[in-house]
Amino acid sequence: MDYRKLGFWQLVILTLLMNFVAQTIHEAGHCVVFEIAGRGPTWGFTGLVQIWDNPPPLHPAQWIATTAPDGTHGWERLTSAPSKTEAILMNAAGPLASLLGVIFGLCLLRLSRNPAAKQIGVVLALIIAIIMSLYYLRGFNRSGGDEYFIAGLLGIPKYTIDIPFGLAFITGLILGVWALGDWTTRLKWLGTILLGSLPAGLFLMFANNLVQSQVNQGNSLFRPFLGFSLPVVVVNALVLIVLWVWWNRANKEREIHE
């Protein structure tokens, strides 16, 4: 069965699910560094829980004061302050994890004989590659972000980080798009992936703001578990369950058609 013969709504659902997986891969790369270092982070859906250019946290003793390279002051939800090396590694780990996600997705596409695995692989690779390629293409007009902090801590121009990462993700995007075959299929998949990514992106932004607000208020239901705020863990567990159901249904449909 050709893995590219996926129905519109099936592709939309798979895109929604894999957006959460893609974001989690990126954030887990960041989070694991501070977890290993024993810094007690509280991570949200799209980043470390932090406050910038706002009134101080309601309970400042539970936060660590920090300063951005441009002198902006903020607070991060950590139990202790990271070293310079830890901060550099933490910021670099997110983009590196995303790049590994693209490579993993392309390997699934290339090496797996299961159509459902190929579909998961190519959607994962395309979602990450699209998001990160666009992110780096506007790098020269963008302030903030992982590369901004790495460059500031190392004392190097940000573009020396943006360009290699950008080229790597653009290469991954080209490989993923090329594997889809003809341009009709490519445009169908890309259009559907972009459409399915919109509600997932909106949910992640809204949910991350909610996590930050509730952590600031000291809500115990938002305490960290393995570095992530508890609702983040719950949502990702639900995503994995739904993805497992999707996988089983896809394989059953394949068996029927064969």
LINUR-V906884 format. One record per backbone hydrogen bond with DSSP energy under -0.5 kcal/mol. NH is the residue of the N-H (numbers start at 0). CO is the residue of the C=O. E is the energy in kcal/mol with one decimal. If there is no record, write none. Layout:
BEGIN
<<NH,CO,E> <NH,CO,E>>
END
This chain:
BEGIN
<<4,1,-1.8> <5,3,-1.8> <10,6,-2.4> <11,7,-2.2> <12,8,-2.6> <13,9,-2.5> <14,10,-2.4> <15,11,-2.5> <16,12,-2.3> <17,13,-2.7> <18,14,-1.7> <19,15,-1.1> <20,16,-1.6> <21,17,-2.9> <22,18,-2.2> <23,19,-2.4> <24,20,-2.4> <25,21,-1.7> <26,22,-2.6> <27,23,-2.9> <28,24,-1.6> <29,25,-1.4> <30,26,-3.1> <31,27,-2.5> <32,28,-0.7> <32,29,-0.9> <33,29,-1.1> <34,30,-2.3> <35,31,-2.6> <36,32,-2.0> <37,34,-1.0> <38,33,-2.9> <41,76,-1.3> <42,40,-0.5> <42,226,-2.6> <43,46,-3.1> <48,41,-2.4> <50,74,-2.4> <52,72,-1.1> <59,56,-0.6> <61,58,-2.3> <62,59,-1.9> <63,75,-2.9> <64,62,-0.5> <65,73,-2.8> <67,71,-3.1> <70,67,-2.4> <73,65,-2.6> <74,50,-2.1> <75,63,-2.7> <76,48,-2.7> <77,75,-1.8> <78,38,-2.8> <79,38,-1.0> <86,82,-2.3> <87,83,-2.2> <88,84,-2.6> <89,85,-2.7> <90,86,-2.2> <91,87,-2.1> <92,88,-1.9> <93,89,-0.8> <94,90,-0.7> <95,91,-1.8> <96,92,-2.3> <97,93,-2.3> <98,94,-2.3> <99,95,-2.3> <100,96,-1.9> <101,97,-2.0> <102,98,-2.3> <103,99,-2.8> <104,100,-2.4> <105,101,-2.5> <106,102,-2.2> <107,103,-2.4> <108,104,-2.1> <109,105,-2.2> <110,106,-3.2> <111,107,-1.8> <114,112,-0.6> <117,113,-2.3> <118,114,-2.4> <119,115,-2.3> <120,116,-2.6> <121,117,-2.7> <122,118,-2.2> <123,119,-2.4> <124,120,-2.5> <125,121,-2.5> <126,122,-2.6> <127,123,-2.2> <128,124,-2.4> <129,125,-2.8> <130,126,-2.3> <131,127,-2.8> <132,128,-2.2> <133,129,-2.3> <134,130,-1.9> <135,131,-2.3> <136,132,-2.3> <137,133,-1.3> <138,135,-1.7> <140,137,-0.9> <141,138,-1.1> <148,144,-1.5> <149,145,-2.3> <150,146,-2.9> <151,147,-2.0> <152,148,-2.5> <153,149,-2.3> <154,150,-1.7> <155,150,-1.9> <159,156,-1.2> <160,157,-1.8> <161,157,-2.3> <162,158,-2.4> <164,160,-1.6> <165,161,-2.9> <166,162,-2.6> <167,163,-2.0> <168,164,-2.4> <169,165,-2.4> <170,166,-2.1> <171,167,-1.9> <172,168,-2.3> <173,169,-2.4> <174,170,-2.4> <175,171,-2.3> <176,172,-2.7> <177,173,-2.6> <178,174,-1.5> <179,176,-1.4> <180,177,-1.4> <181,179,-0.6> <185,181,-2.2> <186,182,-2.6> <187,183,-2.0> <188,184,-2.6> <189,185,-2.7> <190,186,-2.5> <191,187,-2.2> <192,188,-2.7> <193,189,-2.3> <194,190,-2.1> <195,191,-2.8> <196,192,-1.6> <197,193,-1.0> <197,194,-0.5> <198,194,-0.7> <199,195,-0.8> <200,196,-2.7> <201,197,-2.2> <202,198,-2.3> <203,199,-2.4> <204,200,-2.1> <205,201,-2.4> <206,202,-3.2> <207,203,-2.2> <208,204,-1.9> <209,205,-1.9> <210,206,-2.4> <211,207,-2.4> <212,208,-2.2> <213,209,-2.6> <214,210,-2.7> <215,211,-2.0> <216,212,-1.5> <217,214,-1.1> <218,213,-2.5> <221,218,-1.7> <222,219,-1.4> <224,227,-3.2> <227,224,-1.6> <228,42,-3.1> <229,222,-2.1> <231,228,-1.5> <232,228,-1.3> <233,229,-2.3> <234,230,-2.6> <235,231,-2.1> <236,232,-2.0> <237,233,-2.3> <238,234,-2.3> <239,235,-2.1> <240,236,-1.9> <241,237,-2.6> <242,238,-2.6> <243,239,-2.1> <244,240,-2.1> <245,241,-2.7> <246,242,-2.5> <247,243,-2.3> <248,244,-2.4> <249,245,-2.5> <250,246,-2.2> <251,247,-2.2> <252,248,-2.4> <253,249,-1.8> <254,250,-2.1> <255,251,-2.0> <256,252,-2.1> <257,253,-1.7>>
END
